[in-house]
Amino acid sequence: MPERDYRADGITIHWSSDLCIHSANCLRALPSVFDTSARPWIQPGDTPVDDLAAAVDSCPSRALTYTRTDGGADGPGARSAAGSGDAAADGAADGGSAARGTGDAAQVVTVHVKDAGPLAVVGPVRVVDASGAEVVAGDRVFLCRCGTSRRKPQCDGSHKRNGFQG
């Protein structure tokens, strides 16, 4: 999956475009840093590291993560701790949910039905295609419900443009 790193004093922000569902949480949190009309679109500059970390932590899909280089704690989904994030940390539980245990209490997978949006699958997730090839894996995956994503089975935010209700 394409990934880019954006470095600043004390932090490296990682962006995986294949995971982005265009929630725009980062844009709302720090519009001076995250600007889709600028190139590069992430310009951390001298923004305080804790502010950058808080904005990145607001990314529900973990398309944005970070690694602290100032000795501070890495956030959920950080590259140094990939796959060990807190499943409840993203606030994805708007709408109904169904949980299924995998035999180990620490391995619970929860599916959140997002109102007018994707299925947010939180927990140790591995999606494979018909041939058995891994499509995506991690501690959360957002799956398309509207049928118009260009990255099926993953959500790409198309539901916002097509007025999906469900």
Phi and psi in degrees as a GROMACS rama.xvg file:
@    title "Ramachandran Plot"
@    xaxis  label "Phi"
@    yaxis  label "Psi"
@TYPE xy
-62.5752  133.362  PRO-2
-139.051  141.679  GLU-3
-127.219  147.899  ARG-4
-113.246  139.975  ASP-5
-125.262  113.779  TYR-6
-99.3406  143.578  ARG-7
-144.243  168.639  ALA-8
-59.6849  118.331  ASP-9
92.4256  -5.77831  GLY-10
-159.431  146.47  ILE-11
-121.63  122.664  THR-12
-93.9315  130.328  ILE-13
-108.166  135.388  HIS-14
-126.248  122.446  TRP-15
-109.361  101.84  SER-16
-60.9677  -30.9239  SER-17
-66.0229  -19.5186  ASP-18
-96.5216  -13.1552  LEU-19
-67.8888  127.977  CYS-20
-107.906  9.71566  ILE-21
57.9866  45.174  HIS-22
-68.9135  -23.8987  SER-23
68.4421  14.2518  ALA-24
-58.6738  -39.7155  ASN-25
-66.0775  -39.5963  CYS-26
-63.6239  -40.997  LEU-27
-71.3162  -34.9586  ARG-28
-70.2564  -46.9141  ALA-29
-141.52  77.5888  LEU-30
-62.8999  -22.5333  PRO-31
-75.6078  -18.5132  SER-32
-101.361  -44.592  VAL-33
-104.37  104.401  PHE-34
-137.953  106.488  ASP-35
-68.822  -12.3099  THR-36
-90.3989  -8.49773  SER-37
-98.1124  160.114  ALA-38
-131.078  122.556  ARG-39
-67.8961  157.263  PRO-40
-76.1089  -16.163  TRP-41
-112.316  118.295  ILE-42
-131.654  85.5233  GLN-43
-65.8213  -28.1825  PRO-44
49.0293  -134.623  GLY-45
-104.409  31.2786  ASP-46
-64.2127  136.076  THR-47
-54.9802  137.432  PRO-48
-56.0162  -41.7199  VAL-49
-63.9003  -34.8504  ASP-50
-67.612  -42.2826  ASP-51
-61.673  -45.6323  LEU-52
-60.7802  -43.018  ALA-53
-63.7576  -40.8406  ALA-54
-65.0953  -44.1291  ALA-55
-65.7565  -38.4119  VAL-56
-61.3259  -20.9361  ASP-57
-78.9636  -4.5839  SER-58
-76.5371  111.269  CYS-59
-69.6746  -29.6574  PRO-60
-87.7055  -9.75848  SER-61
62.4271  28.2494  ARG-62
-64.4319  -30.0455  ALA-63
-106.587  128.712  LEU-64
-139.846  177.581  THR-65
-150.628  159.392  TYR-66
-123.162  124.298  THR-67
-79.6289  134.214  ARG-68
-113.945  8.37465  THR-69
-104.52  9.1235  ASP-70
92.5048  -7.39174  GLY-71
-73.7235  165.718  GLY-72
-72.9871  136.635  ALA-73
-70.0449  152.217  ASP-74
-88.0768  -177.996  GLY-75
-57.2174  136.135  PRO-76
75.8904  9.43708  GLY-77
-58.575  148.759  ALA-78
-60.0628  -31.6725  ARG-79
-76.6023  -13.7048  SER-80
-133.059  35.536  ALA-81
-54.6497  135.21  ALA-82
81.4143  1.2144  GLY-83
-113.716  21.7531  SER-84
-70.5196  165.689  GLY-85
-84.4171  116.315  ASP-86
-62.0758  -22.3401  ALA-87
-93.9124  -3.74005  ALA-88
-73.1429  -16.9263  ALA-89
-89.9745  -8.53739  ASP-90
68.7725  26.9122  GLY-91
-76.7316  -2.78236  ALA-92
-85.2359  51.5912  ALA-93
-101.036  124.139  ASP-94
103.08  178.384  GLY-95
-70.7726  162.14  GLY-96
-146.036  157.628  SER-97
-135.588  134.951  ALA-98
-113.89  147.502  ALA-99
-137.479  122.18  ARG-100
-78.0927  151.952  GLY-101
-107.846  15.7179  THR-102
102.853  -20.2146  GLY-103
-124.198  125.108  ASP-104
-55.2661  -30.3772  ALA-105
-78.2397  -5.80427  ALA-106
-112.669  36.2171  GLN-107
-76.2303  135.734  VAL-108
-111.162  130.641  VAL-109
-121.499  135.342  THR-110
-109.586  118.181  VAL-111
-101.571  124.376  HIS-112
-87.0899  106.783  VAL-113
-78.0236  130.859  LYS-114
-58.1722  122.558  ASP-115
54.8546  33.3357  ALA-116
-151.402  -158.12  GLY-117
-79.8191  176.802  PRO-118
-88.9739  123.608  LEU-119
-98.6212  108.463  ALA-120
-98.1679  115.572  VAL-121
-118.646  128.469  VAL-122
136.015  -172.876  GLY-123
-69.1645  108.997  PRO-124
-118.387  137.29  VAL-125
-139.938  118.262  ARG-126
-106.091  128.311  VAL-127
-121.123  151.769  VAL-128
-87.5377  -176.348  ASP-129
-59.9418  -26.6501  ALA-130
-88.4089  -4.22501  SER-131
94.0994  0.416793  GLY-132
-76.0248  137.461  ALA-133
-68.7909  127.475  GLU-134
-91.1045  -47.3995  VAL-135
-158.456  151.199  VAL-136
-147.594  152.484  ALA-137
162.9  -160.902  GLY-138
-98.3833  3.75242  ASP-139
-165.606  143.658  ARG-140
-141.117  140.351  VAL-141
-109.679  116.283  PHE-142
-103.407  138.652  LEU-143
-65.9654  134.212  CYS-144
-112.129  -18.2037  ARG-145
-83.9751  -20.3359  CYS-146
87.5993  1.06919  GLY-147
-113.057  5.34043  THR-148
-61.7027  140.105  SER-149
-85.0699  -1.26834  ARG-150
-122.314  32.6428  ARG-151
-50.6805  140.914  LYS-152
-84.4558  -2.1765  PRO-153
-78.9533  149.701  GLN-154
-75.302  140.979  CYS-155
-121.691  12.2714  ASP-156
88.9717  3.1889  GLY-157
-58.1227  -28.4438  SER-158
-57.9721  -28.4711  HIS-159
-70.7341  -36.4492  LYS-160
-80.1431  -29.5794  ARG-161
-97.1846  1.62568  ASN-162
72.0677  27.2047  GLY-163
-55.6872  133.462  PHE-164
-124.799  132.996  GLN-165
